[in-house]
């Protein structure tokens, strides 16, 4: 028989497709679980964990095994109800996240709550994203983070997608990985998770017909891992504190693409724990994205055929909206400067708000005082309010335009609904492109 010169290449390729044991995962020890209480409390009690926004919380708490059986059922039904009642208006990434959350494991009845109908809907939304890219210079309807969530959910729940198309659109260097020419670590990390899933789910037939695409996926994953590691900071963070959790997940599932000298996992973990103690994770999505990695888990651990792991009833999950209580003594007022910047045109004002106010409070107060100059609209997102329009000018993904909140000339480290302002701050929303 004639010896095939393809065997060495295919052997190497197939070896790289075998699921590998993850690197030494530096999860928090059980003795130190109390350090995670602020994260869990934020996820459970925040006003931003309502409706579809609760999907991120449900996914994280299920992976960690922190919910009791009754809590799990309560939160799952809430996410399912919100998903089915608002599905046509959900973005592809929101639907993908809901699918991951409700299908993360099967309940005591032995049934996973993910329906094939939701997966089919996600298939359609994903194809709409692809079509938009073809018609608008490679720009998806949403962004590459959401596209990665789409592929991950379709991969884990046996949805339909093209391996060749995945290899094509997730090529490193694509402009959608960058924001103001800066590599987006959380976007790259989610792409690594999606590509790893696709690689591990490849069938024997696909190995024969899509060899080039598979090889590209392997190379893409390696390049993205290197990009993530290039964003490592001196204190151990990967990008910033809010991208670190998903970046840790990406590195957990891709140990063959870097060596132990390139990343000190324990240093990263310890830095994150220090940030938790300092109150860095005030938004439920931020808390939800960091918790799985601290538990040694990744989104690839989602398994609709695996029974849910339950904890105790140590946390209270409320289905009621928080009730605002007027304090007996009015808080002291602070003054900040606020501007709307559109190209070379600047409208500014001085605004007085209660001490402890967030950026969005300043915008609301400015609008009350002069709606003509400072009107705006915002939509709820998993990160809290997202500014979509100022003075009638709307953000547009096809044009890659958005409203950028700034504090003292720098982009906010948190969303407009979470960033606490201080007396004398120079705040602005600027019409920008990315």
Secondary structure, DSSP 8 states (H G I E B T S, - for coil): ----TTHHHHHHHHHHHS-----------GGGGGGGHHHHHHHHH-TTSSGGGHHHHHHHHHHHT-S-HHHHHHHHHHHHHHHHHHGGGS-HHHHHHHHHHHTSSB-TTS-----HHHHHHHHHHHHHHHHHHHHTTT--SS-HHHHHHHHHHHHHTT----HHHHHHHT-TT-GGGEETTEE-HHHHHHHHHHHHHHHHT--HHHHHH-HHHHHHHHHHHHHHHHHHHHTB-TTS-BSSTTTHHHHHHHHHT-GGGS-TTS--HHHHHHHHHHHHHTT---SHHHHHHHHHHHTT--GGG--TTSB-----S-S----S-------SS---EEEEEEEEEETTEEEEEEEEEETT-BHHHHHHHHHHH-HHHH-EEEEEETTEEEEEEETTEE-BTTTTEEEEEEETTEE-SS-TTT-B--TT-EEEEEEEE-
